[in-house]
Amino acid sequence: MARILMLLDHSFPPDIRVENEALSLSEAGHDVTVLAIGPDDRLEEDAMGDVRIVRDRMPAARRNRMRGLAGSFPFLTYYLSRRIRSLYRDRAFDAVHAHDLYMCGGALHAGKELDLKVVADLHENWVAAIEQYAWSTEIPARWFVRPGRWRRLESRWLSRADGIIVVIEEMEERLRSLGIAGERIAVVSNTVRRTGFDAYGLDPAVAESMKSDLTILYTGGMDRHRGLETALRAMPAVLQAVPGARLVLVGDGAVRGELETLSNSLGVASRVQFVGRRPQASIPSYIAGADIGLIPHARSEHTDHTIPHKLFHYMYMGVPVVSTDCRPLKRIVDESGAGLVAVAGDPGAFAEAILELARSVDLRRTCSENGKSAVASTYNWERSADALVELYGRLFP
C-alpha cells in the first residue's frame, strides 16, 4: 500500500471529488494526506476519518495570483515543490496526487527529486477552460494567461506523469489523440457517492419552499461556460405557458451580477430566485423540491470534455434532466433516458424541452425512474472508485 500526498488549491473540506477519492483510497488501505492551500481559519492539521489534512492558510489573492500565472511564471510550481519536500522530511510519501493540471508542475518537480510517483488528476480540460472563464478572459489576466503555452505544458507534464485521471471517457479520448498511452489513463467520473449523499439528509422546509406550478432548478457555479444566460432567455416562453413556474439558481460566481441584470431586462426577475451559495449538505433538499434539473452548459472544447456532479445528483434523486448537447451530457442523458437534450445556446429549444416535460406526467415519471436506475447500475461512486483503486494497484503492485 502507498503513502499518498494529495495537492489541492483551496480550503478542504468541502470538495466532493477530492473527499470521495481520498476516502476511497484510505478505505483501500492507502495512507492519504491532503495538502489544502487557501484561505481557512480551521486547524493547520486536521483529519477526515483516516485521511490527514494539512492546511496552508494562504490569502485568496495570493493563491489566485499563483494559480493564474502558473502557465507563464512558475511561482506555484516552486511553492509546491518546496512544500512537498518539507512535508516529505516529516513523513515520507510514495506518490504525489495533483488535483488539476496547474498543480502538476510542482508535483513533477519534487517527484523527480524525491523519486515519487506522480498522478495528474484532471478535473476538467484546463487548457480549454481558461479560454472560457470570466477571470482568465478579462483584463488584466488575459495579458498573462496564455492558452498556447498551457497546451505545451499539458503535453510536457502529462507525458511525465505516472498516472492520469480524467472525469469522462471523452477526455480520455482526447488525451489518446495527443499520443498519451491509454494504460496510463483512468476514467474516474463525478458520480454520486450514495452513502455520503444520503447522510446529508433532507430539510423539509427547504424542499417545501421550492414548490411552485413548475420548479426548475440549477445548482452550481456561475461562469460564462455554464450557459445560464440561455436558461434565463428561455424563461419568457416557459412563463407564457406556465405562469406559475419558477427558476431557482443555487450557487454563485463571476457572472451572477450580469445574470441578475438580464433577468430584470427580460421581465422575469419575479420568477427567478438567486439563492446564492449553499453548503453541499443542503443541496439534496433543494433538489427534492424541484420538478426539473437544468444543465444549460454552453458547448465548447471545455464542456465537451467534462461532466458535472449535478447531473448524477439530479438522476439519483429522480429529478428529470434538461441538458444541452455537450458530448458527455448528451451521451449520458440519451443513453439513460433520464431527461431531454436541447441545442446549447438556443433558448427556444431549451424552453421547448422544459415544456415537453411540464406537459407530460408520464414522461417525467419515466425520466425519473430511468435516472435512478442508471445511477443504481452504472453512475455511482462505488463503481467509479474501482478505476481509481486499480490505478494505484498498478503503480504499487
Secondary structure, 3 states (H helix, E strand, C coil): CCEEEEEECCCCCCCHHHHHHHHHHHHCCCEEEEEEEECCCCCCEEEECCEEEEEEECCHHHHHHHHHCCCCCCHHHHHHHHHHHHHHHHCCCCEEEEECHHHHHHHHHHHHHHCCEEEEEECCCHHHHCCCCHHHHCCCHHHHCCHHHHHHHHHHHHHHCCEEEECCHHHHHHHHHCCCCHHHEEECCCCECHHHHHHCCCCHHHHHHCCCCEEEEEECCCCHHHCHHHHHHHHHHHHHHCCCEEEEEECCCCCHHHHHHHHHHCCCHHHEEEEECCCHHHHHHHHHCCCEEEECCCCCCCHHHCCCHHHHHHHHCCCCEEEECCHHHHHHHHHHCCEEEECCCCHHHHHHHHHHHHHCHHHHHHHHHHHHHHHHHCCEHHHHHHHHHHHHHHHCC
